[in-house]
Amino acid sequence: MRVRVRFFSLVKDLAGKSEDYVELKGNTVSELLAELGKRYPKLGEWLKEEEVIVLVNGEVAPREREIREGDDIAVVPPLSGGAHGRFVERIEPKEELGDFLKVLPPEVGAVAVFVGVVKGLVESRRVTELVYEAYEPYASKKLAELVCEEIERHGLATAIVLHKQGVAKPGEPVLFIAVASRGRREALNALASIVERVKREALVWKLERREDGEYWVTSDGKRIERPKAPAEHRVTGGSVAEASDV
């Protein structure tokens, strides 16, 4: 099977070209990378130390993903500026933004940032805390895929999404998104798109605890009162725990 592979950034420099057609004996991403390593020694040496990202038809592909004729394949290095998505225990917006700005490529002319915080008042009721329950490791993988897709879609230089997991109090940052691009229009459009996609697609569930009870919050903002759970199983700290743990 003969496939077309495009190279970007450092991978392009190591291969010495922007694209190539590769004859594959196998049909997986892993076998493609092995073939590229043999064909381009400098790239092969680098692949031993670094984990590249392979995009198949615009989606981040795991190593076991099967490749078909006609697939659009791109090989890129780990994205600069920590461009990725992941779930974290704590978000410090000033520190995250500072780190993000330190590694911007020279062509960047705009950076757009969104910080989501826990509301202290909802429907005139006082909120005591939110509990974010993430489906790991798939939740972080999904965020990373989402970021890569939006970088490709909007032509961004880099982007990052950090999402809180566990318990958060009112006023605490729970979502940090930063995008960098050549111009402000691309940055603002990409930021708005990522915010909405995280809201709809992230594999995370939000339990809102407030003075009048507990409510699961859906992606469209609807609140569903939480059924009374058996005493031995209650949600706490972003996971299901035994009653003795709470």
C-alpha positions in Angstrom: 0.0 0.0 0.0 1.3 3.4 -1.0 0.4 6.4 1.2 1.1 10.1 1.1 2.6 11.5 4.4 3.1 15.2 5.2 5.7 16.5 7.6 5.5 19.6 9.7 7.8 21.7 11.8 10.8 19.8 13.3 9.8 16.6 11.6 10.0 18.3 8.2 13.5 19.5 9.0 14.6 16.1 10.1 13.1 14.4 7.0 14.5 17.2 4.7 11.2 17.5 2.8 7.5 18.5 3.4 6.0 15.2 2.2 6.7 11.8 0.8 5.0 8.7 -0.6 5.7 5.6 1.4 5.2 1.9 0.5 3.9 0.1 3.5 4.1 -3.6 4.1 1.8 -3.3 7.1 -1.1 -1.0 7.7 -0.8 0.6 11.1 0.5 3.9 12.4 3.3 2.1 14.3 4.5 0.4 11.1 4.4 3.7 9.2 6.7 5.3 11.9 9.1 2.3 11.8 9.4 2.7 8.0 9.9 6.5 8.2 12.6 5.8 10.8 14.5 3.6 8.4 14.0 5.9 5.5 15.2 9.0 7.3 18.0 8.2 9.8 17.9 11.6 11.5 14.2 11.3 12.1 14.6 7.7 13.2 17.1 8.7 15.9 14.8 11.5 17.1 11.8 9.1 17.2 13.7 6.9 19.7 13.6 9.8 22.2 10.4 11.7 21.4 6.8 10.8 21.0 5.5 12.3 17.7 1.9 13.0 16.9 0.3 11.3 13.9 -2.8 12.8 12.4 -5.0 10.6 10.2 -7.7 12.5 8.4 -7.2 15.4 10.9 -7.6 13.1 14.0 -4.9 12.1 16.5 -4.2 8.5 15.7 -3.1 5.8 18.3 -0.2 3.6 17.2 -2.5 0.7 16.5 -4.8 2.7 14.2 -5.1 1.1 10.8 -4.2 3.1 7.7 -6.1 2.9 4.5 -5.3 4.1 1.0 -6.4 7.7 0.5 -6.0 8.6 4.1 -4.6 12.1 4.8 -1.6 11.5 7.1 0.5 14.1 8.8 3.4 13.6 11.2 4.1 16.4 13.7 6.3 16.9 16.8 4.9 17.4 20.3 3.2 20.8 19.9 5.1 23.8 21.2 4.1 25.7 24.3 2.8 22.5 25.9 0.0 22.5 23.3 -2.3 19.8 24.7 -5.3 19.1 26.8 -5.3 17.4 30.2 -7.1 17.2 33.5 -5.3 18.6 36.5 -5.9 18.9 40.2 -5.3 22.6 40.4 -5.2 25.5 37.8 -3.1 28.6 38.4 -4.0 30.9 35.5 -1.2 33.4 35.9 1.5 30.7 36.0 -0.1 28.8 33.1 -0.3 32.0 31.0 3.3 32.9 31.9 4.6 29.5 30.8 2.5 29.7 27.6 3.9 33.1 26.6 7.5 32.0 27.2 7.6 29.6 24.3 5.6 31.4 21.6 7.1 31.2 18.1 8.0 34.5 16.5 5.2 34.6 14.0 2.6 34.9 16.8 0.7 38.2 16.9 -2.3 37.3 19.1 -3.0 35.3 22.2 -6.5 34.7 23.5 -7.3 33.3 26.9 -10.4 32.0 28.6 -10.6 31.2 32.3 -13.7 29.5 33.7 -14.5 29.8 37.5 -17.0 28.2 39.8 -20.1 30.3 40.3 -21.0 31.1 43.9 -24.7 31.7 43.1 -27.0 29.8 40.8 -30.7 30.3 40.4 -30.5 32.5 43.6 -29.1 29.5 45.5 -25.7 29.5 47.2 -23.3 27.0 45.7 -20.9 25.3 48.1 -18.8 23.3 45.7 -18.6 21.5 42.3 -17.3 18.0 41.8 -15.8 17.2 38.4 -15.6 13.5 37.6 -13.4 12.8 34.6 -13.3 9.5 32.7 -9.5 8.9 32.6 -7.3 8.3 30.8 -9.8 8.8 27.9 -10.8 12.2 29.1 -7.3 13.7 28.7 -6.8 11.9 25.4 -10.1 13.4 24.1 -9.0 16.9 25.2 -5.6 16.4 23.4 -7.4 15.3 20.2 -9.7 18.3 20.4 -6.8 20.7 20.7 -4.9 19.2 17.8 -8.0 19.4 15.6 -8.6 23.0 16.4 -5.0 23.9 15.8 -5.3 22.4 12.4 -8.7 23.9 11.7 -7.8 27.5 12.5 -4.1 27.4 11.6 -3.0 28.1 15.2 0.6 28.2 16.3 -0.2 26.5 19.6 -3.0 26.0 22.1 -3.6 24.5 25.5 -6.6 23.3 27.5 -6.5 22.5 31.2 -9.6 21.2 33.0 -10.1 20.8 36.7 -10.9 17.4 38.2 -12.1 16.8 41.7 -13.6 19.3 44.1 -13.7 23.0 43.4 -15.0 25.9 45.5 -16.7 29.1 44.3 -14.3 31.4 42.6 -11.8 28.7 41.9 -10.5 28.4 38.3 -11.7 25.2 36.7 -11.0 25.7 33.0 -8.0 27.4 31.3 -7.7 27.7 27.6 -5.1 29.7 25.7 -4.6 29.9 21.9 -1.9 31.7 19.9 -2.0 32.6 16.2 -0.7 35.2 13.7 -3.8 37.4 14.0 -6.6 38.2 16.5 -9.4 36.9 14.3 -8.1 33.4 14.2 -7.3 33.4 17.9 -10.7 34.7 19.0 -12.6 32.3 16.6 -10.5 29.3 17.8 -11.0 30.2 21.4 -14.8 30.4 21.1 -14.8 27.1 19.2 -12.7 25.3 21.8 -14.8 26.6 24.7 -18.0 25.2 23.2 -16.4 21.9 22.2 -15.0 21.3 25.7 -18.4 22.0 27.1 -20.0 19.5 24.7 -17.4 16.8 24.2 -15.1 16.6 27.3 -15.6 13.3 29.1 -16.3 14.9 32.4 -19.4 15.2 34.6 -20.2 18.1 36.9 -22.1 17.7 40.2 -23.2 21.0 41.7 -23.6 21.0 45.5 -25.7 23.9 46.8 -27.8 24.9 49.7 -31.0 23.3 48.3 -29.4 20.0 47.3 -27.2 18.3 44.7 -27.6 18.6 40.9 -25.9 17.0 37.9 -25.3 19.8 35.3 -25.6 18.8 31.6 -23.7 20.5 28.8 -26.6 22.7 27.9 -26.8 24.0 31.4 -29.8 22.0 32.6 -29.7 20.8 36.2 -31.0 17.4 37.2 -31.5 16.8 40.9 -29.3 14.0 42.1 -31.1 10.8 43.2 -30.5 9.8 46.7 -27.6 7.3 46.6 -27.3 4.3 48.9 -25.3 5.2 51.9 -22.4 2.9 50.9 -21.7 4.8 47.6 -21.5 8.5 47.2 -19.6 10.8 44.8 -16.8 12.7 46.4 -13.7 14.3 45.1 -14.4 13.4 41.5 -14.8 9.7 42.1 -17.2 7.1 43.6 -16.1 6.4 47.2 -17.1 4.3 50.1 -19.0 6.0 52.8 -16.1 5.4 55.2 -14.0 7.7 52.9 -16.2 10.7 53.2 
